[in-house]
Amino acid sequence: MPKKLFVAYGVSLFLIVFGVAYVAFNTRELGGVLVTHYDLVRGVDFLGRRNDFYSILLGLFLLSGFNFLISLELYSRMRFLAYGVAWITILLNIIGLYGIMYLISLNI
């Protein structure tokens, strides 16, 4: 397995760890019900707790792990596709982290 894939999934793991730290530090003072979904047309749709933000990050972690296994399997056959899956995983983690940051900014 080449270093490029390890770097890509290392960055992905770093983004998830950064997200956990961001949620931990920015929601420790917030209690009770938090906004977990906001729509521009209807406003607040869903309410939840702090653990819902961690659930989103857990989903991103599981998706990254699944994509890592797919990249390992694809590397021997189609390297370009393995690299594509790795970098798309980073993009999905950035989008998820951005969404969590936005939702936390609504609650502060």
N, C-alpha and C positions, 0 to 999 in steps of 0.2 A: 504494500500500500504506500503510495507516494506521500510526500510531505504536504502537498497542496490540499489533499483531502483532510489530513489531520489538522492543518491550519484552519480550514473552513469549518470543521466541526468544533475545533477549539474556540473559534470566534463565536460560534453558535452557543456553546456552553457558557462562555463568558457573558453573553447577552442575557441568558436565562438567570445566571447568578446575579448579575446587575439588577435584573427585574425583581428578584426576590429581595435584595437589599433595598431597592427603591420602595417596594411595597411595605417592607418592614419599618423603614424609617419614616415614611410619609403617612402611614395610616395608624401609627401607634396611638395617636391622640384622638383619632376619630372613633367614635363608638356608635353602637346601635345600627340603624339601617343606613346603607350606603347606596348611591346610584350605581347600578351596574350596566345600564343600557340607556342611551339617550338618542332620541330621534329628533331631527330638526323640525318635522311637521307636528308630531304629537308631544314632544317633550320627553319627560322621564317615562320610560316604559316598565323597566324592571328594577326592583330594589333587592339588595342582598347584603351580605356581611363581608367582613375582611377575608374570610376563607375563600370567597368566590374569586378574588384576584389571584390567590395561590392556586386555585383550580385551573385557571387559564394558563398560568405558568407551567403547571404540571402537564397540561395538554400539549403545550409547546415542547416540553422536554420529551414526552413520549413520541411526538411527531418527529423530533430530531433524531431520537434513537432508532425509530423505524426507518427513517431516511438514511441513516448511517448504515444500517444493515443492507438496505437496497443498494447503496453505493458500493459496499464491499462486494456484493454479488455481481454488480454490473461492471466493475473495474476490469475484470479479466476479459470481458466481451466487448463492451462499448465504453471506452474511457471518457469520451465526450459527454455521454449521458450521465455517467457517474459524477463528473465535475458539475454538470448542470444541476443535478439533484442536490449536490452539496451547496452550491451557491444560492439556489432557490430556497433552501432551508434557512440560510442566513437572512434572506429577504423576508421570509415569513416570520422569523423571530423579530426582526426590526419592526414589521407591521404590528405584530402582537404587543411588543413593548410600547410602541407609540400609542396604541389603543388603551393600554393600561395607564399610561401616563396621563392621557386625556381624561379618562374616567376619574382618576384620583384628583386631577385639577378641578373637576366639577364638584367634588366632595369637600374640598378645602375651603 
